[in-house]
Amino acid sequence: MKFIKKDIKNEPLSLRNYRSTPGATYDGCNKGDIRSALLNEQGYICAYCNQRIKEDDEFGNALTNIEHYKAQANEEDKGMNYLNMLGVCKGNEGNPIHLMHCDKSRGNKLLFINPMNPNCEAFIKYDTDGSMYSEDDRVEKDINEVLNLNNQRLSNWRKMVMDKVVNEMSKKYKKKEGQTYSRSDLNNEIKYWKNRYENKFHPFCQVAIYYLNKKLARLT
């Protein structure tokens, strides 16, 4: 999971104007404008699993869901609070519940982990098989029971990212098995995975950053 810095300045003008209209409801909002704003804010990755997402397909069908971190039923503003909105993937929608993830697995269940909390990244760890885990029982429950982020497909994708980091660094720095990367090498790679390119973060970028930081820690 990656920290999402929410900013009311990113709220689409259409939502701001519509919200002040008498009788306005969430269903009447311009969802396209909201999805576009969320994707730009998040660097085009899902707020929960961090896979690549985009606004729609070639036929105009929406490929990003608008998630309310706090359930709409609990919102005084009828679901129109931009600072409570996140862009998420389709969550394997349409499959059996044990295969769905992110908001499709969550439903209206409460979450302890919050991607809008600057400390959220510190709760999450990754194993070499691509699985996510946490030493905090509340977050562990969110990962496995609420969001189903250890869905096999997601774990496989995260492992592919780890393998990609290993293979590309080996080629780039011409290191043989067992050789140690320098602090400069590792910091360069961390910077690469932290940065946006064409306003987009790399999918599952936090997996790579976690792996590289672990290597960096071994040098201290």
The 8 nearest C-alpha neighbors of each residue, nearest first, counted from 0:
[[1, 47, 120, 48, 49, 114, 205, 2],
 [0, 2, 120, 114, 3, 205, 46, 119],
 [3, 1, 114, 117, 115, 119, 4, 120],
 [4, 2, 115, 114, 5, 41, 1, 46],
 [3, 5, 115, 2, 6, 40, 117, 41],
 [4, 6, 3, 82, 7, 115, 40, 9],
 [5, 7, 8, 9, 4, 82, 10, 40],
 [6, 8, 9, 10, 82, 5, 81, 11],
 [9, 7, 6, 10, 11, 5, 12, 81],
 [10, 8, 7, 6, 11, 36, 40, 5],
 [9, 11, 7, 8, 81, 12, 36, 14],
 [12, 10, 13, 14, 32, 9, 33, 36],
 [11, 13, 15, 14, 16, 10, 17, 32],
 [12, 14, 16, 11, 15, 17, 29, 32],
 [15, 13, 17, 12, 16, 11, 18, 28],
 [14, 16, 12, 18, 13, 17, 11, 19],
 [17, 15, 13, 14, 18, 19, 12, 20],
 [16, 18, 14, 20, 19, 15, 13, 23],
 [17, 19, 15, 20, 16, 23, 14, 79],
 [20, 18, 17, 16, 21, 15, 23, 22],
 [19, 21, 17, 23, 18, 22, 16, 24],
 [22, 20, 23, 19, 18, 17, 24, 16],
 [21, 23, 20, 24, 19, 18, 17, 27],
 [24, 22, 20, 21, 18, 17, 27, 25],
 [25, 23, 26, 27, 77, 22, 28, 79],
 [24, 26, 27, 28, 78, 79, 77, 23],
 [27, 25, 24, 28, 29, 30, 23, 78],
 [26, 28, 25, 24, 29, 23, 17, 30],
 [29, 27, 25, 26, 30, 14, 17, 24],
 [28, 30, 31, 32, 33, 27, 13, 14],
 [31, 29, 33, 32, 28, 34, 65, 27],
 [30, 32, 34, 33, 29, 35, 54, 61],
 [31, 33, 35, 30, 34, 29, 11, 36],
 [34, 32, 30, 36, 35, 31, 37, 11],
 [35, 33, 37, 31, 36, 32, 30, 38],
 [34, 36, 32, 38, 33, 37, 31, 39],
 [37, 35, 33, 39, 34, 38, 40, 32],
 [38, 36, 40, 34, 39, 86, 35, 41],
 [39, 37, 43, 41, 35, 40, 36, 42],
 [40, 38, 36, 42, 37, 41, 35, 43],
 [39, 41, 37, 38, 42, 36, 9, 5],
 [42, 40, 38, 43, 39, 37, 44, 3],
 [41, 43, 199, 200, 39, 44, 40, 198],
 [44, 42, 38, 52, 199, 41, 51, 53],
 [43, 45, 51, 49, 52, 50, 42, 41],
 [46, 44, 49, 87, 88, 47, 50, 48],
 [45, 47, 87, 49, 86, 85, 48, 44],
 [46, 48, 45, 49, 0, 101, 87, 114],
 [47, 49, 45, 50, 0, 46, 148, 101],
 [50, 48, 45, 44, 203, 47, 202, 46],
 [49, 51, 202, 44, 45, 48, 203, 52],
 [52, 50, 44, 202, 43, 45, 49, 53],
 [53, 51, 44, 43, 88, 45, 63, 50],
 [54, 52, 55, 62, 63, 43, 51, 38],
 [53, 55, 62, 63, 61, 34, 35, 52],
 [56, 54, 61, 62, 60, 59, 53, 57],
 [55, 57, 59, 58, 60, 62, 61, 54],
 [56, 58, 59, 55, 60, 61, 54, 62],
 [59, 57, 56, 60, 55, 61, 62, 54],
 [58, 60, 56, 55, 57, 61, 54, 62],
 [59, 61, 55, 56, 58, 62, 57, 54],
 [60, 62, 55, 63, 54, 59, 56, 64],
 [63, 61, 55, 54, 53, 60, 89, 56],
 [62, 64, 88, 54, 61, 87, 53, 86],
 [63, 65, 87, 86, 88, 66, 89, 62],
 [66, 64, 86, 85, 87, 84, 34, 63],
 [65, 67, 85, 84, 86, 68, 64, 87],
 [68, 66, 84, 69, 83, 70, 85, 71],
 [69, 67, 83, 66, 70, 84, 85, 113],
 [68, 70, 67, 71, 83, 73, 74, 109],
 [69, 71, 72, 73, 67, 107, 68, 74],
 [70, 72, 78, 74, 73, 69, 67, 77],
 [71, 73, 70, 74, 77, 78, 75, 69],
 [74, 72, 71, 70, 75, 69, 77, 78],
 [75, 73, 71, 76, 72, 77, 78, 70],
 [74, 76, 77, 73, 78, 72, 71, 80],
 [75, 77, 74, 78, 79, 80, 18, 71],
 [78, 76, 75, 74, 79, 24, 25, 71],
 [77, 79, 71, 25, 76, 80, 74, 67],
 [78, 80, 77, 76, 25, 81, 18, 24],
 [81, 79, 82, 83, 78, 76, 84, 77],
 [82, 80, 84, 83, 79, 10, 7, 33],
 [81, 83, 80, 84, 5, 7, 6, 10],
 [84, 82, 81, 80, 67, 68, 69, 85],
 [85, 83, 67, 81, 66, 82, 68, 65],
 [86, 84, 66, 65, 46, 87, 37, 67],
 [85, 87, 65, 37, 64, 46, 45, 66],
 [86, 88, 45, 64, 46, 63, 85, 65],
 [87, 89, 63, 90, 45, 52, 64, 62],
 [90, 88, 91, 92, 63, 64, 62, 87],
 [89, 91, 100, 92, 88, 99, 101, 103],
 [92, 90, 99, 89, 94, 93, 100, 98],
 [91, 93, 90, 94, 89, 99, 103, 100],
 [92, 94, 91, 95, 99, 96, 90, 98],
 [93, 95, 92, 98, 91, 99, 96, 97],
 [96, 94, 98, 97, 99, 93, 92, 91],
 [95, 97, 99, 98, 94, 104, 100, 103],
 [98, 96, 95, 99, 147, 104, 100, 150],
 [99, 97, 96, 95, 94, 150, 100, 91],
 [100, 98, 91, 96, 104, 90, 97, 103],
 [99, 101, 104, 90, 147, 146, 103, 148],
 [100, 102, 146, 90, 103, 104, 47, 105],
 [101, 103, 105, 104, 106, 100, 90, 146],
 [104, 102, 90, 101, 100, 105, 106, 99],
 [105, 103, 100, 102, 99, 146, 101, 106],
 [104, 106, 102, 145, 146, 103, 108, 107],
 [105, 107, 108, 104, 103, 102, 145, 101],
 [106, 108, 70, 105, 109, 69, 102, 71],
 [109, 107, 105, 106, 110, 145, 70, 104],
 [108, 110, 107, 111, 69, 105, 145, 70],
 [111, 109, 112, 141, 108, 113, 145, 68],
 [110, 112, 113, 137, 138, 109, 141, 140],
 [113, 111, 110, 138, 119, 114, 141, 137],
 [112, 114, 115, 116, 119, 111, 110, 68],
 [115, 113, 2, 116, 3, 119, 1, 0],
 [114, 116, 3, 113, 2, 4, 117, 5],
 [115, 117, 114, 118, 119, 113, 2, 3],
 [118, 116, 2, 119, 115, 120, 114, 3],
 [119, 117, 116, 120, 121, 122, 2, 114],
 [118, 120, 116, 121, 122, 117, 114, 113],
 [121, 119, 122, 118, 123, 1, 0, 2],
 [120, 122, 119, 123, 118, 124, 117, 133],
 [123, 121, 120, 119, 133, 124, 135, 138],
 [124, 122, 133, 120, 121, 132, 131, 125],
 [125, 123, 132, 131, 133, 122, 126, 209],
 [126, 124, 131, 130, 132, 129, 206, 127],
 [125, 127, 130, 128, 129, 131, 124, 132],
 [126, 128, 129, 125, 158, 130, 161, 210],
 [129, 127, 126, 130, 158, 154, 155, 157],
 [130, 128, 158, 154, 157, 127, 126, 155],
 [129, 131, 154, 126, 128, 125, 149, 132],
 [132, 130, 125, 124, 149, 126, 129, 123],
 [131, 133, 124, 139, 123, 125, 130, 134],
 [132, 134, 123, 139, 135, 122, 124, 138],
 [133, 135, 136, 132, 139, 122, 138, 123],
 [134, 136, 133, 138, 137, 139, 122, 140],
 [137, 135, 139, 138, 140, 134, 133, 141],
 [138, 136, 140, 139, 135, 111, 141, 112],
 [137, 139, 141, 140, 135, 136, 112, 133],
 [140, 138, 136, 142, 133, 141, 137, 132],
 [139, 141, 144, 137, 138, 143, 142, 136],
 [142, 140, 145, 138, 139, 144, 143, 146],
 [143, 141, 139, 148, 140, 146, 147, 144],
 [142, 144, 147, 140, 141, 148, 145, 149],
 [143, 145, 140, 147, 141, 146, 142, 139],
 [144, 146, 141, 105, 147, 143, 104, 142],
 [145, 147, 101, 105, 100, 104, 148, 142],
 [148, 146, 143, 100, 149, 144, 142, 150],
 [149, 147, 142, 150, 146, 143, 100, 48],
 [150, 148, 147, 154, 130, 151, 143, 153],
 [149, 151, 148, 153, 152, 147, 154, 98],
 [152, 150, 154, 153, 149, 155, 98, 148],
 [151, 153, 155, 154, 150, 156, 149, 98],
 [154, 152, 156, 155, 150, 151, 157, 149],
 [155, 153, 129, 151, 130, 157, 156, 152],
 [156, 154, 158, 152, 153, 157, 151, 129],
 [155, 157, 159, 153, 158, 154, 152, 160],
 [158, 156, 129, 160, 154, 159, 155, 153],
 [157, 159, 129, 161, 155, 160, 156, 128],
 [158, 160, 156, 162, 157, 161, 163, 155],
 [161, 159, 163, 157, 158, 162, 164, 156],
 [162, 160, 158, 164, 163, 159, 207, 165],
 [163, 161, 159, 165, 160, 164, 166, 158],
 [162, 164, 160, 166, 161, 165, 167, 159],
 [163, 165, 161, 167, 162, 166, 168, 160],
 [166, 164, 162, 168, 163, 167, 169, 161],
 [167, 165, 169, 163, 168, 164, 162, 170],
 [166, 168, 170, 164, 169, 165, 163, 171],
 [169, 167, 171, 170, 165, 166, 172, 164],
 [168, 170, 174, 166, 173, 167, 172, 171],
 [171, 169, 173, 167, 168, 172, 166, 174],
 [170, 172, 168, 169, 173, 167, 174, 166],
 [171, 173, 174, 169, 170, 168, 184, 180],
 [174, 172, 170, 169, 171, 175, 168, 167],
 [175, 173, 169, 172, 178, 176, 170, 180],
 [174, 176, 178, 177, 173, 169, 179, 172],
 [175, 177, 178, 174, 169, 179, 173, 165],
 [176, 178, 175, 179, 174, 180, 169, 173],
 [177, 179, 176, 175, 174, 180, 173, 181],
 [180, 178, 181, 177, 174, 176, 175, 218],
 [181, 179, 184, 182, 185, 178, 174, 172],
 [180, 182, 184, 183, 185, 179, 218, 215],
 [181, 183, 185, 184, 186, 215, 180, 218],
 [182, 184, 186, 181, 185, 187, 180, 188],
 [185, 183, 181, 187, 182, 186, 180, 188],
 [184, 186, 188, 182, 187, 183, 189, 211],
 [185, 187, 189, 183, 188, 184, 182, 190],
 [188, 186, 190, 184, 185, 189, 183, 191],
 [189, 187, 191, 185, 190, 186, 192, 184],
 [190, 188, 186, 192, 191, 187, 208, 193],
 [189, 191, 193, 187, 188, 192, 186, 194],
 [192, 190, 188, 189, 194, 193, 187, 195],
 [191, 193, 189, 190, 194, 204, 188, 208],
 [194, 192, 190, 191, 189, 195, 204, 200],
 [195, 193, 191, 192, 190, 200, 196, 201],
 [194, 196, 200, 199, 198, 197, 193, 42],
 [195, 197, 198, 199, 200, 194, 201, 42],
 [196, 198, 199, 195, 200, 42, 194, 43],
 [197, 199, 196, 195, 42, 200, 39, 43],
 [200, 198, 42, 195, 196, 197, 43, 201],
 [201, 199, 195, 42, 202, 196, 194, 43],
 [200, 202, 204, 203, 199, 192, 195, 51],
 [201, 203, 50, 51, 204, 49, 44, 200],
 [204, 202, 49, 205, 206, 50, 201, 157],
 [203, 205, 201, 202, 207, 206, 192, 208],
 [206, 204, 208, 207, 203, 209, 1, 0],
 [207, 205, 209, 204, 208, 203, 210, 157],
 [206, 208, 210, 204, 205, 209, 161, 211],
 [209, 207, 205, 211, 210, 206, 189, 212],
 [208, 210, 212, 206, 207, 211, 205, 213],
 [209, 211, 207, 213, 208, 212, 206, 214],
 [212, 210, 214, 208, 213, 209, 207, 215],
 [211, 213, 215, 209, 214, 210, 208, 216],
 [214, 212, 216, 210, 211, 215, 209, 217],
 [215, 213, 211, 212, 217, 216, 210, 218],
 [214, 216, 212, 213, 217, 218, 211, 185],
 [217, 215, 213, 218, 214, 219, 212, 211],
 [216, 218, 214, 215, 219, 213, 212, 179],
 [217, 219, 216, 215, 214, 182, 181, 179],
 [218, 216, 217, 215, 182, 214, 213, 212]]
